[in-house]
């Protein structure tokens, strides 16, 4: 996973484990989503900080069901894709 459950709870401002059954599947889906959209796997340790930040915004979007962060996520995905190409090139 790109972010762990504690980071996810902090990001979502959730105290306790009551939403973990919803959060875990989202956390498990994020690495595949990032790899599909950027063409590179980002879940290797140490995790790239930009990948962590994108993962947090995606988690908020998916958990809350909001479009509020779409432009931010899109911009970060573009930057992450460029970073992936730079590191592979």
Biopython code that builds the backbone (N, CA, C, O; Angstrom):
import numpy as np
from Bio.PDB.StructureBuilder import StructureBuilder

atoms = [
    (1, "UNK", "N", (0.832, -1.181, 0.000)),
    (1, "UNK", "CA", (0.000, 0.000, 0.000)),
    (1, "UNK", "C", (0.881, 1.250, 0.000)),
    (1, "UNK", "O", (1.980, 1.264, 0.554)),
    (2, "UNK", "N", (0.375, 2.264, -0.620)),
    (2, "UNK", "CA", (1.106, 3.525, -0.705)),
    (2, "UNK", "C", (1.001, 4.295, 0.603)),
    (2, "UNK", "O", (1.969, 4.913, 1.049)),
    (3, "UNK", "N", (-0.170, 4.255, 1.211)),
    (3, "UNK", "CA", (-0.331, 4.828, 2.553)),
    (3, "UNK", "C", (-0.951, 3.756, 3.446)),
    (3, "UNK", "O", (-1.720, 2.914, 2.983)),
    (4, "UNK", "N", (-0.607, 3.801, 4.717)),
    (4, "UNK", "CA", (-1.145, 2.797, 5.635)),
    (4, "UNK", "C", (-2.456, 3.290, 6.259)),
    (4, "UNK", "O", (-2.893, 4.416, 6.024)),
    (5, "UNK", "N", (-3.054, 2.427, 7.045)),
    (5, "UNK", "CA", (-4.373, 2.734, 7.607)),
    (5, "UNK", "C", (-4.325, 3.941, 8.542)),
    (5, "UNK", "O", (-5.272, 4.726, 8.587)),
    (6, "UNK", "N", (-3.243, 4.094, 9.279)),
    (6, "UNK", "CA", (-3.129, 5.251, 10.180)),
    (6, "UNK", "C", (-3.066, 6.554, 9.392)),
    (6, "UNK", "O", (-3.726, 7.531, 9.747)),
    (7, "UNK", "N", (-2.267, 6.568, 8.314)),
    (7, "UNK", "CA", (-2.200, 7.759, 7.454)),
    (7, "UNK", "C", (-3.564, 8.038, 6.832)),
    (7, "UNK", "O", (-3.978, 9.190, 6.703)),
    (8, "UNK", "N", (-4.255, 6.967, 6.448)),
    (8, "UNK", "CA", (-5.581, 7.123, 5.847)),
    (8, "UNK", "C", (-6.562, 7.735, 6.844)),
    (8, "UNK", "O", (-7.308, 8.654, 6.505)),
    (9, "UNK", "N", (-6.557, 7.229, 8.058)),
    (9, "UNK", "CA", (-7.454, 7.787, 9.081)),
    (9, "UNK", "C", (-7.135, 9.253, 9.342)),
    (9, "UNK", "O", (-8.039, 10.079, 9.461)),
    (10, "UNK", "N", (-5.842, 9.575, 9.430)),
    (10, "UNK", "CA", (-5.446, 10.975, 9.634)),
    (10, "UNK", "C", (-5.915, 11.844, 8.478)),
    (10, "UNK", "O", (-6.438, 12.939, 8.689)),
    (11, "UNK", "N", (-5.730, 11.360, 7.262)),
    (11, "UNK", "CA", (-6.134, 12.105, 6.075)),
    (11, "UNK", "C", (-7.635, 12.359, 6.068)),
    (11, "UNK", "O", (-8.092, 13.449, 5.722)),
    (12, "UNK", "N", (-8.390, 11.347, 6.450)),
    (12, "UNK", "CA", (-9.853, 11.448, 6.449)),
    (12, "UNK", "C", (-10.406, 12.041, 7.743)),
    (12, "UNK", "O", (-11.614, 12.234, 7.878)),
    (13, "UNK", "N", (-9.525, 12.326, 8.682)),
    (13, "UNK", "CA", (-9.907, 12.875, 9.996)),
    (13, "UNK", "C", (-10.891, 11.960, 10.717)),
    (13, "UNK", "O", (-11.940, 12.387, 11.201)),
    (14, "UNK", "N", (-10.510, 10.683, 10.770)),
    (14, "UNK", "CA", (-11.338, 9.665, 11.411)),
    (14, "UNK", "C", (-10.601, 9.130, 12.634)),
    (14, "UNK", "O", (-9.430, 8.758, 12.555)),
    (15, "UNK", "N", (-11.294, 9.099, 13.750)),
    (15, "UNK", "CA", (-10.754, 8.498, 14.967)),
    (15, "UNK", "C", (-11.321, 7.095, 15.103)),
    (15, "UNK", "O", (-12.534, 6.902, 15.020)),
    (16, "UNK", "N", (-10.464, 6.131, 15.308)),
    (16, "UNK", "CA", (-10.926, 4.768, 15.514)),
    (16, "UNK", "C", (-11.034, 3.985, 14.227)),
    (16, "UNK", "O", (-10.759, 4.482, 13.135)),
    (17, "UNK", "N", (-11.446, 2.731, 14.396)),
    (17, "UNK", "CA", (-11.452, 1.780, 13.290)),
    (17, "UNK", "C", (-12.832, 1.548, 12.684)),
    (17, "UNK", "O", (-13.005, 0.622, 11.891)),
    (18, "UNK", "N", (-13.806, 2.362, 13.037)),
    (18, "UNK", "CA", (-15.181, 2.080, 12.604)),
    (18, "UNK", "C", (-15.368, 2.098, 11.084)),
    (18, "UNK", "O", (-16.283, 1.445, 10.582)),
    (19, "UNK", "N", (-14.532, 2.823, 10.339)),
    (19, "UNK", "CA", (-14.678, 2.901, 8.880)),
    (19, "UNK", "C", (-13.643, 2.064, 8.133)),
    (19, "UNK", "O", (-13.550, 2.144, 6.908)),
    (20, "UNK", "N", (-12.867, 1.265, 8.858)),
    (20, "UNK", "CA", (-11.790, 0.500, 8.227)),
    (20, "UNK", "C", (-12.281, -0.446, 7.136)),
    (20, "UNK", "O", (-11.568, -0.677, 6.160)),
    (21, "UNK", "N", (-13.483, -0.996, 7.282)),
    (21, "UNK", "CA", (-13.993, -1.913, 6.258)),
    (21, "UNK", "C", (-14.243, -1.195, 4.937)),
    (21, "UNK", "O", (-14.279, -1.831, 3.884)),
    (22, "UNK", "N", (-14.413, 0.095, 4.985)),
    (22, "UNK", "CA", (-14.550, 0.898, 3.764)),
    (22, "UNK", "C", (-13.181, 1.369, 3.292)),
    (22, "UNK", "O", (-12.907, 1.380, 2.092)),
    (23, "UNK", "N", (-12.333, 1.753, 4.219)),
    (23, "UNK", "CA", (-11.035, 2.342, 3.880)),
    (23, "UNK", "C", (-10.079, 1.325, 3.260)),
    (23, "UNK", "O", (-9.418, 1.633, 2.269)),
    (24, "UNK", "N", (-9.993, 0.113, 3.826)),
    (24, "UNK", "CA", (-9.031, -0.871, 3.329)),
    (24, "UNK", "C", (-9.182, -1.172, 1.834)),
    (24, "UNK", "O", (-8.177, -1.158, 1.122)),
    (25, "UNK", "N", (-10.379, -1.442, 1.329)),
    (25, "UNK", "CA", (-10.497, -1.692, -0.113)),
    (25, "UNK", "C", (-10.069, -0.494, -0.965)),
    (25, "UNK", "O", (-9.515, -0.666, -2.051)),
    (26, "UNK", "N", (-10.324, 0.707, -0.472)),
    (26, "UNK", "CA", (-9.891, 1.901, -1.200)),
    (26, "UNK", "C", (-8.373, 1.976, -1.237)),
    (26, "UNK", "O", (-7.784, 2.260, -2.281)),
    (27, "UNK", "N", (-7.739, 1.720, -0.096)),
    (27, "UNK", "CA", (-6.277, 1.732, -0.039)),
    (27, "UNK", "C", (-5.671, 0.676, -0.958)),
    (27, "UNK", "O", (-4.633, 0.908, -1.579)),
    (28, "UNK", "N", (-6.316, -0.473, -1.042)),
    (28, "UNK", "CA", (-5.822, -1.545, -1.904)),
    (28, "UNK", "C", (-5.991, -1.216, -3.383)),
    (28, "UNK", "O", (-5.225, -1.705, -4.213)),
    (29, "UNK", "N", (-6.976, -0.398, -3.722)),
    (29, "UNK", "CA", (-7.234, -0.046, -5.121)),
    (29, "UNK", "C", (-6.341, 1.083, -5.627)),
    (29, "UNK", "O", (-6.102, 1.187, -6.830)),
    (30, "UNK", "N", (-5.852, 1.920, -4.736)),
    (30, "UNK", "CA", (-5.081, 3.093, -5.154)),
    (30, "UNK", "C", (-3.817, 2.736, -5.935)),
    (30, "UNK", "O", (-3.576, 3.360, -6.969)),
    (31, "UNK", "N", (-2.986, 1.767, -5.507)),
    (31, "UNK", "CA", (-1.781, 1.470, -6.295)),
    (31, "UNK", "C", (-2.080, 1.076, -7.741)),
    (31, "UNK", "O", (-1.388, 1.517, -8.659)),
    (32, "UNK", "N", (-3.097, 0.256, -7.948)),
    (32, "UNK", "CA", (-3.472, -0.138, -9.315)),
    (32, "UNK", "C", (-3.963, 1.053, -10.116)),
    (32, "UNK", "O", (-3.646, 1.194, -11.297)),
    (33, "UNK", "N", (-4.735, 1.904, -9.468)),
    (33, "UNK", "CA", (-5.235, 3.108, -10.135)),
    (33, "UNK", "C", (-4.074, 3.998, -10.569)),
    (33, "UNK", "O", (-4.047, 4.474, -11.705)),
    (34, "UNK", "N", (-3.121, 4.224, -9.675)),
    (34, "UNK", "CA", (-1.970, 5.064, -10.022)),
    (34, "UNK", "C", (-1.133, 4.435, -11.125)),
    (34, "UNK", "O", (-0.663, 5.134, -12.023)),
    (35, "UNK", "N", (-0.943, 3.126, -11.068)),
    (35, "UNK", "CA", (-0.164, 2.459, -12.114)),
    (35, "UNK", "C", (-0.872, 2.545, -13.462)),
    (35, "UNK", "O", (-0.227, 2.757, -14.488)),
    (36, "UNK", "N", (-2.175, 2.385, -13.465)),
    (36, "UNK", "CA", (-2.941, 2.481, -14.708)),
    (36, "UNK", "C", (-2.900, 3.889, -15.283)),
    (36, "UNK", "O", (-2.774, 4.059, -16.496)),
    (37, "UNK", "N", (-3.004, 4.896, -14.429)),
    (37, "UNK", "CA", (-3.061, 6.275, -14.923)),
    (37, "UNK", "C", (-1.693, 6.865, -15.234)),
    (37, "UNK", "O", (-1.590, 7.771, -16.061)),
    (38, "UNK", "N", (-0.635, 6.368, -14.586)),
    (38, "UNK", "CA", (0.695, 6.958, -14.809)),
    (38, "UNK", "C", (1.639, 6.047, -15.574)),
    (38, "UNK", "O", (2.664, 6.501, -16.082)),
    (39, "UNK", "N", (1.303, 4.763, -15.660)),
    (39, "UNK", "CA", (2.171, 3.822, -16.355)),
    (39, "UNK", "C", (3.333, 3.318, -15.516)),
    (39, "UNK", "O", (4.247, 2.684, -16.044)),
    (40, "UNK", "N", (3.310, 3.589, -14.223)),
    (40, "UNK", "CA", (4.408, 3.172, -13.341)),
    (40, "UNK", "C", (3.847, 2.741, -11.994)),
    (40, "UNK", "O", (2.858, 3.294, -11.512)),
    (41, "UNK", "N", (4.490, 1.750, -11.398)),
    (41, "UNK", "CA", (4.121, 1.307, -10.059)),
    (41, "UNK", "C", (4.753, 2.235, -9.029)),
    (41, "UNK", "O", (5.934, 2.568, -9.125)),
    (42, "UNK", "N", (3.963, 2.650, -8.044)),
    (42, "UNK", "CA", (4.431, 3.610, -7.036)),
    (42, "UNK", "C", (4.420, 3.048, -5.626)),
    (42, "UNK", "O", (4.636, 3.799, -4.675)),
    (43, "UNK", "N", (4.178, 1.755, -5.454)),
    (43, "UNK", "CA", (4.056, 1.209, -4.104)),
    (43, "UNK", "C", (5.331, 0.552, -3.588)),
    (43, "UNK", "O", (5.283, -0.230, -2.639)),
    (44, "UNK", "N", (6.477, 0.864, -4.208)),
    (44, "UNK", "CA", (7.743, 0.342, -3.718)),
    (44, "UNK", "C", (8.255, 1.210, -2.571)),
    (44, "UNK", "O", (8.008, 2.415, -2.527)),
    (45, "UNK", "N", (8.966, 0.580, -1.655)),
    (45, "UNK", "CA", (9.491, 1.288, -0.481)),
    (45, "UNK", "C", (10.901, 1.780, -0.786)),
    (45, "UNK", "O", (11.695, 1.010, -1.328)),
    (46, "UNK", "N", (11.245, 3.007, -0.470)),
    (46, "UNK", "CA", (10.379, 4.019, 0.117)),
    (46, "UNK", "C", (9.423, 4.591, -0.927)),
    (46, "UNK", "O", (9.779, 4.743, -2.096)),
    (47, "UNK", "N", (8.223, 4.901, -0.496)),
    (47, "UNK", "CA", (7.208, 5.432, -1.405)),
    (47, "UNK", "C", (7.537, 6.885, -1.742)),
    (47, "UNK", "O", (7.863, 7.683, -0.864)),
    (48, "UNK", "N", (7.447, 7.205, -3.010)),
    (48, "UNK", "CA", (7.717, 8.566, -3.485)),
    (48, "UNK", "C", (6.719, 9.520, -2.816)),
    (48, "UNK", "O", (5.517, 9.255, -2.841)),
    (49, "UNK", "N", (7.185, 10.619, -2.221)),
    (49, "UNK", "CA", (6.288, 11.533, -1.504)),
    (49, "UNK", "C", (5.128, 12.073, -2.347)),
    (49, "UNK", "O", (4.015, 12.223, -1.841)),
    (50, "UNK", "N", (5.375, 12.361, -3.614)),
    (50, "UNK", "CA", (4.295, 12.855, -4.470)),
    (50, "UNK", "C", (3.222, 11.781, -4.654)),
    (50, "UNK", "O", (2.031, 12.091, -4.688)),
    (51, "UNK", "N", (3.640, 10.527, -4.771)),
    (51, "UNK", "CA", (2.676, 9.427, -4.894)),
    (51, "UNK", "C", (1.818, 9.323, -3.631)),
    (51, "UNK", "O", (0.617, 9.068, -3.714)),
    (52, "UNK", "N", (2.430, 9.519, -2.474)),
    (52, "UNK", "CA", (1.664, 9.511, -1.218)),
    (52, "UNK", "C", (0.627, 10.622, -1.207)),
    (52, "UNK", "O", (-0.517, 10.410, -0.803)),
    (53, "UNK", "N", (1.032, 11.808, -1.651)),
    (53, "UNK", "CA", (0.113, 12.947, -1.634)),
    (53, "UNK", "C", (-1.061, 12.723, -2.582)),
    (53, "UNK", "O", (-2.210, 12.995, -2.232)),
    (54, "UNK", "N", (-0.771, 12.227, -3.780)),
    (54, "UNK", "CA", (-1.845, 11.927, -4.730)),
    (54, "UNK", "C", (-2.777, 10.872, -4.131)),
    (54, "UNK", "O", (-3.998, 10.992, -4.223)),
    (55, "UNK", "N", (-2.200, 9.847, -3.523)),
    (55, "UNK", "CA", (-3.001, 8.782, -2.923)),
    (55, "UNK", "C", (-3.950, 9.336, -1.859)),
    (55, "UNK", "O", (-5.092, 8.890, -1.751)),
    (56, "UNK", "N", (-3.487, 10.292, -1.087)),
    (56, "UNK", "CA", (-4.337, 10.885, -0.047)),
    (56, "UNK", "C", (-5.518, 11.643, -0.655)),
    (56, "UNK", "O", (-6.644, 11.526, -0.172)),
    (57, "UNK", "N", (-5.268, 12.414, -1.704)),
    (57, "UNK", "CA", (-6.367, 13.135, -2.354)),
    (57, "UNK", "C", (-7.359, 12.169, -3.006)),
    (57, "UNK", "O", (-8.569, 12.387, -2.950)),
    (58, "UNK", "N", (-6.848, 11.110, -3.620)),
    (58, "UNK", "CA", (-7.729, 10.111, -4.232)),
    (58, "UNK", "C", (-8.571, 9.432, -3.154)),
    (58, "UNK", "O", (-9.769, 9.217, -3.339)),
    (59, "UNK", "N", (-7.947, 9.099, -2.038)),
    (59, "UNK", "CA", (-8.677, 8.482, -0.934)),
    (59, "UNK", "C", (-9.818, 9.378, -0.461)),
    (59, "UNK", "O", (-10.937, 8.906, -0.260)),
    (60, "UNK", "N", (-9.540, 10.660, -0.284)),
    (60, "UNK", "CA", (-10.590, 11.599, 0.138)),
    (60, "UNK", "C", (-11.721, 11.617, -0.887)),
    (60, "UNK", "O", (-12.896, 11.542, -0.529)),
    (61, "UNK", "N", (-11.360, 11.718, -2.152)),
    (61, "UNK", "CA", (-12.364, 11.770, -3.226)),
    (61, "UNK", "C", (-13.250, 10.523, -3.195)),
    (61, "UNK", "O", (-14.477, 10.624, -3.200)),
    (62, "UNK", "N", (-12.624, 9.359, -3.162)),
    (62, "UNK", "CA", (-13.384, 8.119, -3.182)),
    (62, "UNK", "C", (-14.196, 7.924, -1.905)),
    (62, "UNK", "O", (-15.343, 7.484, -1.973)),
    (63, "UNK", "N", (-13.634, 8.238, -0.758)),
    (63, "UNK", "CA", (-14.322, 8.019, 0.516)),
    (63, "UNK", "C", (-15.505, 8.963, 0.679)),
    (63, "UNK", "O", (-16.590, 8.554, 1.094)),
    (64, "UNK", "N", (-15.282, 10.231, 0.346)),
    (64, "UNK", "CA", (-16.329, 11.233, 0.539)),
    (64, "UNK", "C", (-17.266, 11.354, -0.658)),
    (64, "UNK", "O", (-18.336, 11.950, -0.544)),
    (65, "UNK", "N", (-16.879, 10.796, -1.802)),
    (65, "UNK", "CA", (-17.713, 10.876, -2.990)),
    (65, "UNK", "C", (-17.839, 12.285, -3.532)),
    (65, "UNK", "O", (-18.902, 12.681, -4.009)),
    (66, "UNK", "N", (-16.757, 13.041, -3.460)),
    (66, "UNK", "CA", (-16.780, 14.437, -3.889)),
    (66, "UNK", "C", (-15.922, 14.658, -5.130)),
    (66, "UNK", "O", (-14.948, 13.941, -5.362)),
    (67, "UNK", "N", (-16.294, 15.648, -5.915)),
    (67, "UNK", "CA", (-15.499, 16.041, -7.081)),
    (67, "UNK", "C", (-14.623, 17.249, -6.767)),
    (67, "UNK", "O", (-13.946, 17.782, -7.646)),
    (68, "UNK", "N", (-14.643, 17.668, -5.520)),
    (68, "UNK", "CA", (-13.958, 18.883, -5.097)),
    (68, "UNK", "C", (-12.459, 18.873, -5.406)),
    (68, "UNK", "O", (-11.874, 19.928, -5.651)),
    (69, "UNK", "N", (-11.838, 17.703, -5.395)),
    (69, "UNK", "CA", (-10.388, 17.613, -5.572)),
    (69, "UNK", "C", (-9.969, 17.168, -6.973)),
    (69, "UNK", "O", (-8.794, 16.873, -7.193)),
    (70, "UNK", "N", (-10.892, 17.113, -7.911)),
    (70, "UNK", "CA", (-10.578, 16.600, -9.242)),
    (70, "UNK", "C", (-9.433, 17.344, -9.922)),
    (70, "UNK", "O", (-8.525, 16.711, -10.461)),
    (71, "UNK", "N", (-9.460, 18.665, -9.907)),
    (71, "UNK", "CA", (-8.399, 19.439, -10.567)),
    (71, "UNK", "C", (-7.057, 19.223, -9.882)),
    (71, "UNK", "O", (-6.028, 19.110, -10.548)),
    (72, "UNK", "N", (-7.065, 19.166, -8.576)),
    (72, "UNK", "CA", (-5.830, 18.916, -7.825)),
    (72, "UNK", "C", (-5.275, 17.543, -8.168)),
    (72, "UNK", "O", (-4.083, 17.402, -8.443)),
    (73, "UNK", "N", (-6.129, 16.540, -8.151)),
    (73, "UNK", "CA", (-5.702, 15.179, -8.469)),
    (73, "UNK", "C", (-5.169, 15.110, -9.889)),
    (73, "UNK", "O", (-4.125, 14.503, -10.128)),
    (74, "UNK", "N", (-5.866, 15.720, -10.831)),
    (74, "UNK", "CA", (-5.431, 15.693, -12.227)),
    (74, "UNK", "C", (-4.045, 16.313, -12.377)),
    (74, "UNK", "O", (-3.183, 15.757, -13.057)),
    (75, "UNK", "N", (-3.832, 17.459, -11.746)),
    (75, "UNK", "CA", (-2.525, 18.111, -11.818)),
    (75, "UNK", "C", (-1.426, 17.270, -11.196)),
    (75, "UNK", "O", (-0.324, 17.182, -11.738)),
    (76, "UNK", "N", (-1.720, 16.653, -10.060)),
    (76, "UNK", "CA", (-0.729, 15.808, -9.404)),
    (76, "UNK", "C", (-0.438, 14.548, -10.213)),
    (76, "UNK", "O", (0.703, 14.087, -10.245)),
    (77, "UNK", "N", (-1.449, 13.990, -10.862)),
    (77, "UNK", "CA", (-1.226, 12.815, -11.710)),
    (77, "UNK", "C", (-0.339, 13.155, -12.904)),
    (77, "UNK", "O", (0.498, 12.346, -13.307)),
    (78, "UNK", "N", (-0.517, 14.338, -13.466)),
    (78, "UNK", "CA", (0.344, 14.777, -14.571)),
    (78, "UNK", "C", (1.786, 14.879, -14.088)),
    (78, "UNK", "O", (2.705, 14.406, -14.757)),
    (79, "UNK", "N", (1.979, 15.497, -12.930)),
    (79, "UNK", "CA", (3.324, 15.626, -12.373)),
    (79, "UNK", "C", (3.922, 14.261, -12.045)),
    (79, "UNK", "O", (5.107, 14.030, -12.286)),
    (80, "UNK", "N", (3.118, 13.362, -11.502)),
    (80, "UNK", "CA", (3.597, 12.030, -11.151)),
    (80, "UNK", "C", (3.961, 11.233, -12.401)),
    (80, "UNK", "O", (4.952, 10.503, -12.408)),
    (81, "UNK", "N", (3.165, 11.370, -13.451)),
    (81, "UNK", "CA", (3.475, 10.706, -14.717)),
    (81, "UNK", "C", (4.801, 11.200, -15.268)),
    (81, "UNK", "O", (5.631, 10.403, -15.704)),
    (82, "UNK", "N", (5.002, 12.509, -15.250)),
    (82, "UNK", "CA", (6.267, 13.083, -15.728)),
    (82, "UNK", "C", (7.434, 12.595, -14.879)),
    (82, "UNK", "O", (8.498, 12.278, -15.410)),
    (83, "UNK", "N", (7.243, 12.534, -13.584)),
    (83, "UNK", "CA", (8.289, 12.050, -12.691)),
    (83, "UNK", "C", (8.626, 10.594, -12.997)),
    (83, "UNK", "O", (9.796, 10.211, -13.003)),
    (84, "UNK", "N", (7.616, 9.798, -13.245)),
    (84, "UNK", "CA", (7.835, 8.395, -13.592)),
    (84, "UNK", "C", (8.607, 8.238, -14.882)),
    (84, "UNK", "O", (9.483, 7.380, -14.983)),
    (85, "UNK", "N", (8.295, 9.049, -15.859)),
    (85, "UNK", "CA", (9.020, 9.005, -17.136)),
    (85, "UNK", "C", (10.465, 9.441, -16.952)),
    (85, "UNK", "O", (11.381, 8.856, -17.529)),
    (86, "UNK", "N", (10.655, 10.472, -16.144)),
    (86, "UNK", "CA", (12.003, 10.985, -15.875)),
    (86, "UNK", "C", (12.857, 9.927, -15.183)),
    (86, "UNK", "O", (14.029, 9.755, -15.515)),
    (87, "UNK", "N", (12.275, 9.227, -14.232)),
    (87, "UNK", "CA", (13.012, 8.202, -13.491)),
    (87, "UNK", "C", (13.267, 6.953, -14.318)),
    (87, "UNK", "O", (14.218, 6.219, -14.050)),
    (88, "UNK", "N", (12.433, 6.702, -15.317)),
    (88, "UNK", "CA", (12.625, 5.546, -16.188)),
    (88, "UNK", "C", (13.531, 5.851, -17.369)),
    (88, "UNK", "O", (14.083, 4.944, -17.990)),
    (89, "UNK", "N", (13.680, 7.139, -17.675)),
    (89, "UNK", "CA", (14.422, 7.529, -18.866)),
    (89, "UNK", "C", (15.833, 7.699, -18.610)),
    (89, "UNK", "O", (16.591, 8.029, -19.522)),
]
sb = StructureBuilder()
sb.init_structure("model")
sb.init_model(0)
sb.init_chain("A")
sb.init_seg("    ")
for serial, (resi, resn, name, xyz) in enumerate(atoms, 1):
    if name == "N":
        sb.init_residue(resn, " ", resi, " ")
    sb.init_atom(name, np.array(xyz, "f"), 0.0, 1.0, " ", f" {name:<3s}", serial, name[0])
structure = sb.get_structure()
